């Protein structure tokens, strides 16, 4: 049975989807962008600040699901500019210390014109 995950500590979905869903012993997060859940706005304009906000949003969703960064098995990362890869990777590596499998691609545009989006599959 599919269980929906919701926490006020991460931005509410901006479309017809859930922050995450749990199926069996896995949690699948939706892509998190750099929206501050307190204001509902993108407040940062650098890749570093946006990546930190994304990680805080993911942390809140994973915790609500009974998981954590340490239990991540796969991430998918979207960057607006591949030139931000090194700066993004530096911050990403501070959170995903278990080194899950990962894809990282540059895309033309992201919601709210942010610089980064990350989704996670993790065990619970």
C-alpha positions as CSV (number, residue, x, y, z in Angstrom):
1,X,0.0,0.0,0.0
2,X,1.3,3.5,-0.9
3,X,1.6,5.9,2.0
4,X,1.9,9.7,1.3
5,X,4.4,11.7,3.3
6,X,3.8,15.3,4.3
7,X,5.7,17.7,6.7
8,X,5.3,21.4,7.3
9,X,9.1,21.5,7.6
10,X,9.5,21.3,3.8
11,X,7.7,23.2,1.1
12,X,4.2,22.0,0.2
13,X,3.9,20.5,-3.3
14,X,3.3,23.1,-5.9
15,X,1.4,20.7,-8.1
16,X,-0.6,17.5,-8.0
17,X,2.0,15.3,-6.2
18,X,3.2,14.4,-2.8
19,X,6.4,15.5,-1.0
20,X,7.2,11.8,-0.9
21,X,5.6,8.3,-0.9
22,X,6.5,5.2,0.9
23,X,6.1,1.8,-0.7
24,X,7.3,-1.2,1.3
25,X,10.5,-0.3,2.9
26,X,11.4,2.5,0.4
27,X,10.7,6.2,0.4
28,X,10.6,8.1,-2.9
29,X,10.9,11.8,-2.5
30,X,9.7,14.3,-5.1
31,X,12.3,16.7,-6.3
32,X,13.1,19.3,-3.7
33,X,14.0,22.8,-4.8
34,X,15.3,25.8,-2.8
35,X,11.9,27.0,-1.4
36,X,12.1,28.1,2.2
37,X,9.1,26.4,3.8
38,X,8.5,29.3,6.3
39,X,8.1,31.9,3.5
40,X,7.1,29.7,0.6
41,X,9.7,31.6,-1.5
42,X,13.1,31.0,-3.1
43,X,15.2,33.3,-0.9
44,X,18.7,32.4,-2.1
45,X,20.4,33.2,-5.4
46,X,23.7,31.2,-5.3
47,X,24.1,27.5,-6.0
48,X,25.6,27.1,-2.5
49,X,22.7,28.6,-0.6
50,X,20.1,26.9,-2.8
51,X,21.8,23.5,-2.4
52,X,21.8,24.0,1.4
53,X,18.1,24.8,1.4
54,X,17.4,21.8,-0.8
55,X,19.2,19.6,1.6
56,X,17.3,21.0,4.6
57,X,14.0,20.3,2.7
58,X,15.1,16.7,1.9
59,X,16.2,16.1,5.5
60,X,12.7,17.1,6.7
61,X,10.9,14.9,4.2
62,X,13.2,11.9,4.8
63,X,12.8,12.3,8.6
64,X,9.0,12.5,8.3
65,X,9.2,9.2,6.3
66,X,11.4,7.6,9.0
67,X,14.5,7.7,6.9
68,X,17.7,9.8,6.6
69,X,20.5,10.7,4.2
70,X,22.5,7.7,5.5
71,X,19.8,5.4,4.1
72,X,19.7,6.9,0.6
73,X,20.3,4.4,-2.1
74,X,19.8,6.6,-5.2
75,X,19.6,10.3,-5.9
76,X,18.8,12.3,-9.1
77,X,20.2,15.8,-9.3
78,X,19.3,18.5,-11.7
79,X,21.5,21.6,-12.2
80,X,20.6,24.7,-14.2
81,X,24.3,25.2,-15.0
82,X,26.8,22.3,-15.2
83,X,29.4,24.9,-14.3
84,X,27.9,24.7,-10.7
85,X,28.8,21.0,-10.5
86,X,31.8,21.4,-8.2
87,X,30.1,23.8,-5.8
88,X,27.0,21.6,-5.7
89,X,29.1,18.5,-5.2
90,X,30.9,20.0,-2.2
91,X,27.7,20.6,-0.3
92,X,26.0,17.4,-1.5
93,X,29.0,15.4,-0.2
94,X,28.5,16.8,3.3
95,X,25.0,15.3,3.4
96,X,25.2,12.1,1.4
97,X,28.2,10.6,3.1
98,X,27.2,7.1,2.3
99,X,27.7,7.8,-1.4
100,X,24.5,6.5,-2.9
101,X,24.1,5.8,-6.6
102,X,23.5,9.1,-8.4
103,X,22.6,10.8,-11.7
104,X,23.4,14.5,-12.2
105,X,22.3,16.3,-15.3
106,X,22.0,19.9,-16.5
107,X,18.6,21.0,-17.6
108,X,17.3,24.0,-19.4
109,X,15.0,25.3,-16.7
110,X,13.7,24.2,-13.3
111,X,10.5,25.3,-11.4
112,X,10.6,28.8,-10.0
113,X,13.8,29.3,-12.0
114,X,15.9,27.7,-9.3
115,X,19.5,26.5,-9.8
116,X,19.1,23.0,-8.4
117,X,16.6,20.2,-7.7
118,X,17.3,16.8,-6.0
119,X,15.2,13.7,-5.5
120,X,16.0,10.7,-3.3
121,X,15.1,7.1,-3.0
122,X,16.0,5.8,0.5
123,X,15.2,2.8,2.7
124,X,13.2,3.2,5.9
